[in-house]
Amino acid sequence: MNVIVTGSSRGIGRAIAERLARPGGRVVVNYLRNGDAADQTAARVRERGAEAVVVQADVRNEADLGRLVDALPHIDVLVHNAAIGVLKPYDQIKTRHWDLTLESSVRPFWLLTKLATTKLVAGASVIGLSSLGSRKFVPGYAAMGAAKGAMEALTRQLAVELAPREIRVNTVCGGLVDTDALQYFVDKERVIETAKALTPFGRLGTVDDIAQCVELLTLPQASWVTGQVLVADGGLSLV
């Protein structure tokens, strides 16, 4: 299985790259700045028997996206995980920060998928990564929430347009996940404690929680699932 995972040098992206590594397969490990972290992901991929192809690429740059596509002869799974953005109240967001946020998530969800279309094989799976900030208030999440909400809308559009090619498009929407990104949240400790208190399972999500959901959507058993947003949040959105 040939796989591209954007933003896979650490966190959720690393967990996804590792979980989708199959003996004899290839995984493109994408990073922006931290080459050492990408090499660590690549080592984990190789431990699982797959070939790791490390590619430095900025998902905001069309030429870089082209290099990601060119790294594989064909693509079975394309995971849009990379996201850069600002976490500030709406009136403290600068225009360049707003543009950065949307250009690093929703635009490559469209553009990288478009560039990869000729290499996506029949039965391929395109998967986006979203979060509950797409549908619920999260302090400081105006820009990121807008970007993630747009990804969920685009999931449905792409699913219908790519269906004639037998390519499925879905998105995993995670609750609050324990990653380094939490340090950038406004009032981080309160957000974490509130999420734990409200989540029926009583804990934050883990990177493996999300990676397992991504894997689920790539399996043959999910061949009739497309255009869906799979919420993985331990029940947080239910209360």
BELQUI-V537936 format. One record per pair of residues at least 24 apart in sequence whose ideal C-beta (glycine too) atoms are under 10 Angstrom apart, sorted by the first residue. I is the first residue (numbers start at 1). J is the second residue. Records with the same first field share a line. If there is no record, write none. Layout:
I=J  J
This chain:
1=25  26  27  50  75  76  77  124  125  218
2=26  27  28  50  51  53  71  72  73  74  75  76  77  78  119  121  124
3=27  28  29  45  50  53  72  75  76  77  78  79  125  218
4=28  29  30  53  55  68  69  71  72  75  76  77  78  79  80  81  112  116  119  126
5=29  30  41  45  68  77  78  79  80  81  82  127  129  211  214
6=30  31  32  55  57  59  65  68  78  79  80  81  82  83  104  105  108  109  112  129
7=31  32  57  59  79  80  81  82  83  84  104  105  108  129
8=37  38  41  42  45  52  54  55  79  81  82
9=33  34  35  36  37  38  39  40  41  42  54  56  82
10=34  37  38  40  41  179  180  181  207
11=37  41  81  177  178  179  180  181  207  210
12=79  81  83  129  172  174  177  179  181  205  206  207  208  209  210  211  214
13=37  38  41  79  80  81  82  83  129  179  207  210  211
14=38  40  41  42  44  45  81  179  207  211
15=41  44  81  177  179  206  207  208  209  210  211  212  214  215
16=41  77  79  81  127  129  172  207  208  210  211  212  213  214  215  218
17=41  42  44  45  48  50  52  79  81  211
18=42  43  44  45  47  48  50  52  207  208  211
19=44  45  48  207  208  210  211  212  214  215  218
20=45  48  50  76  77  79  125  127  211  214  215  218
21=45  46  47  48  49  50  51  52
22=48  49  50  76
23=48  49  50  51
24=49  50  51
25=49  50  51  76  77
26=50  51  52  53  71  72  73  74  75  76
27=51  52  53  54  72  77  79
28=52  53  54  55  57  67  68  69  71  72  75  78  79
29=53  54  55  56  71
30=54  55  56  57  58  59  64  65  67  68  71  79  81  82
31=55  56  57  58  82
32=56  57  58  59  60  64  82  84  104
33=58
57=82  108  112
58=82  84  103  104  108
59=83  84  103  104  105  107  108  109  111  112
60=84  99  100  102  103  104  105  107  108  111
61=103  108  111
62=107  108  111  112  114  115
64=108  112
65=107  108  111  112  113  114  115  116
66=111  112  115  116
68=108  112  115  116
69=112  113  114  115  116  117  118  119  120
70=115  116  119
72=116  119
73=119
74=116  118  119  120  121  124
75=116  117  118  119  120  121  124  125  126  167
76=119  120  121  123  124  125  218
77=120  124  125  126  127  214  215  217  218
78=109  112  113  116  117  119  120  124  125  126  127  128  167  169
79=125  126  127  128  129  172  211  214  217  218
80=105  106  108  109  110  112  113  126  127  128  129  130  151  154  155  169  171
81=105  127  128  129  172  210  211  214
82=108  109  112  129
83=108  129  130  131  144  147  148  151  181
84=144  147
85=141  143  144  145  146  147  148  181  184
86=140  141  142  143  144  184
87=133  138  139  140  141  142  143  144  181  183  184  185  186  188
88=139  140  141  142  143  144  184  186
89=139  140  141  142  186
90=140  141  142  143  146
91=142
92=140  142  186
93=140  142  143
97=143
98=142  143  146  147
99=143
100=143  147
101=142  143  144  145  146  147  148
102=143  144  146  147  150  151
103=147
104=147
105=129  130  143  144  146  147  148  150  151
106=130  146  147  148  149  150  151  152  153  154
107=147  150  151  154
108=151
109=147  150  151  152  154  155  158  169  171
110=150  151  154  157  158
113=154  158  161  162  167  169
114=158
116=167
117=158  161  162  165  167
118=165
120=162  165  166  167  168
121=165  166  167
122=165  166  167
123=165  166  167  168  218  220  223
124=162  165  166  167  168  169  218
125=167  168  169  170  214  217  218  219  222  223  225  226
126=155  158  159  162  167  168  169  170  171  217  226
127=155  168  169  170  171  172  213  214  215  217  218  230
128=152  154  155  158  169  170  171  172  173  214  229
129=171  172  173  174  210  213  214
130=155  171  172  173  174  229  230  231
131=172  173  174  175  176  177  181  205  210  231  233
132=173  174  175  176  195  231  232  233  236  237
133=173  174  176
134=171  173  229  231
135=173  229  231  237
136=175  233  236  237
138=176  185  186  191  195
139=185  186  187  188  190  191  194
140=184  185  186  187  188  191
141=185  186  191
144=181  184
148=173  174  229
151=229
152=228  229
153=229
155=226  227  228  229
156=226  227  228  229
157=227
158=226  227
159=225  226  227  228
160=226  227
162=226  227
163=226  227
166=223  226
167=226
168=217  218  222  223  224  225  226  227  228
169=217  226  227  228
170=213  214  216  217  218  222  225  226  227  228  229  230
171=214  217  227  228  229  230  231
172=209  210  211  212  213  214  216  217  228  229  230  231  232
173=210  213  228  229  230  231  232  233  237
174=205  206  207  209  210  213  230  231  232  233  234  236
175=199  201  203  204  205  209  210  231  232  233  234  235  236  237
176=203  204  205  233  234  236
177=204  205  206  207  208  209  210  232  233
178=203  204  205  206  207  209
179=204  205  206  207  210
194=236
195=233  234  236
196=234  236
197=239
198=233  234  235  236  237  238  239
199=233  234  235  236  237  238  239
200=233  234  235  236  238  239
201=233  234  235  236
202=234  235
203=234
204=234  236
205=232  233  234  236
209=233  234
